[in-house]
Amino acid sequence: MSHSKAAAADHDILDVIRQRWSPRAFDPTRDVSREDMLRLFEAARWAPSSGNEQPWRFVLAERTRTPDAFAAMLSTLTGRNPAWAAAAPALALVTIRTTREKNDAPNRSALYDAGQASAFLILQATAMGLSVRQMGGFDAAKAAEVCHIPPPFEPSVMMAIGYAGDPESLAIAEHRAAELAPRARRPMTDVVFCGVWDRQLMPE
């Protein structure tokens, strides 16, 4: 069975943010419908971006609908990611254009903007009862090759998308333990300052 890890937030926040987390265990028996998948990317499409450049592109591979593409994308994963990601219904490669379309000038906001698009997708997924885990552990050059990514776009992040599954299904004990451990974040005093660095933001 899947495992909920709602955040113990210090302040009142949207429930979809509290419920969002990044499992490794996915239910291999439940596909994500094409309609639901389109809803995820529609959410990403409406993320803000500098100059409305929308410098992100996604390449989607679904385990049952496009098995060859899924296997190719899975083969780019490194470390222990393949041990759990093979059960996910879908993998998506996030790519980024780091130069502006209008004049090829560097786009300093490209990574930030693509992160916002990914966050929109993930919150939409959470609202729909889906889960997403993002990975930096993949061979970017190989991913660019197998996914036919044209320059100036470049791979940034890989996502596993699906329904959360049973932590006990994970082959690696460390992964099972991490799945069940409570979530934690730095205290707000470490990350938000008032006016100048290290001046604590206090309640009124």
N, C-alpha and C positions, 0 to 999 in steps of 0.2 A: 504494500500500500504506500501511497505517496505521503510525504511528511511536510507539514506546515511549519514555517519558521517566521511567524509574524514578528516584526520589529517591536521591541519595547521602547517606543519613542518617548523622549523626555517632554515633548510638546505635541499638541494636537496636529496631526497631519492627515492627508488623504489616506483612506484605507488601502487604495491600490498601491501606494508607496510602502505602507507597512507590510503588505503581503508579498511584495516583490523580493525574490531571492534567486540565487543561481545554483540550481541543483546539477549534480552530475548524473543522477539516476533518472532515466527516462523510461516511459512505458513503451516497449517495442511493439505492443499489440494495437496501439491507437494512432492512426494517422491523423494529420491535421488536414481538414478539407481544403480544397483549393480556394473556396470562398473565404474561409477564415484566414488563409495565408495572404490573400489579397487585402484583407482588412488590415493586417499588420503593416504591409508596405504602404498602404494608403495613409496610415497614421504617420509613418516616417516621411512620406511625401510632403506633409504639411508642417514639418519642422522649420523654424526660422533659420536663415542663413545670411551672411554678409553679402550685401548687394544682390540678394536673391539668386546667388550662384548655384545653390543646391549641389555642392561639389561631391556628393556621394552617389555611388551606384552599388547595387546589390546583385550578386549572382546566387541563385537559389538552386539547390540540388535536393530532391526528395527521394528517400530510400526506396519507396515502392513505385513511384511514378517515373523517376529518372535514375534507375539504379546504377547505370554506368557512370553518370556524372557524380552521383553520390560517392561511389567507390573511389573515383579519381580525387574528389575533394577530401575524402577521408584519408587518402594516402599522403596528403600533404601535412597532416597533423604530426606533431613531434611529442617526445616525452611519453607521458602516460595518458595523454588525451585519447588516443585511439581505443584504449581499453574500455572507456565508457561511452564515447561519442558514437560508436557503431550502432548503438541501440536507439539513438535519436531519430525521429521521423524525418528531420530535415537538417541540412547544414546550409548556412548562408555566408558568403564571403562579402565583407564590406570593403569597398574600394573607394579611394579618395583622389580627386584631382587637386593638386596643390598649387596650380597656377590658374589665373582667371581666364575664362573663355574669351573675354573681350580683347585682351591685350597680352596675354601670357605672363603678366606680372605675377610675382609670388603672392599667393593668397594665405596670409598669416592666420586666417580664421578657419581654414579648411578642416583641420583636425577637430577643432572645437565644434564646428557646424555638423560634421559627420557624427560626432558624439551625441549631439542633440537629436539628430534623426534616429540614431540607434536607441536613445532613451525613450523617444516617443513610441517606437516600435515595441520596446520591452514593456512599457506601461500599458499599451494597448493589449499586448499578450497577457499580462497579468490580469487585466480586467475581464478577459475572456476565459480565464482558467488555464492558460497556457504558461509555459516556463521557457526561459531563454538563458543559456550560459554562454558568455563571451570568452574567447580564447586568443591569447597572443602566441601560444605555442604551436606554430605551424611554419612551414617553409614557404616564405612569401614568394620567392622566385619560382618555386615549383607550382604554387597556387596560381600565379600569373600565367604560367605556361598551360596548365591543364584547363583553366577557365577562360583562356584566350583573352586576357585583359590587355587592351590596347593602351599605349602611352598617350597622354601623360597620366593616366590613372594608375594607381598602384595599390596593392593589397594592404589592408590595415589591420583588420580583425576578422576572426571567424566566429560564427554563432552556431550553436546547436539549439534547435527549436522543437518543442513538443510538449507532451503532457508529462508532468513529473511522475516518477515511478518509485518503486520500493528501494530504499537505501540498501537493503540486504542483497539486492541483485548485483551490487557493485563488487567486482572481483578483488579490488585492492582494499585492504583493511583500513588504511589511512583515509581513503575516500569515504568509506562507510562511516568512520568516526567523524569526519568533517561534516558529513551530511546531517548528522544528528546533533552536532554541537550548537549551542546558542549563538546567535549572531551578535556581533559587537562592532561598535564604531568609536572613533576618538570622541572625547567630550567636546561640546560646542566651544568651550573656552580655548581649545587648541586650534580651532579652525576659523573662527569668526572674531574679528577685532573691530574696535570702535574708534574710528578716526585715524589711529596710528597702530603700528604693529605691537602686539602683545598687550594692548589695553582691552580688558575684558568688556564684552557687550553685556550690560546688565539689564534686567527687567526694569520697566518704569515703575 
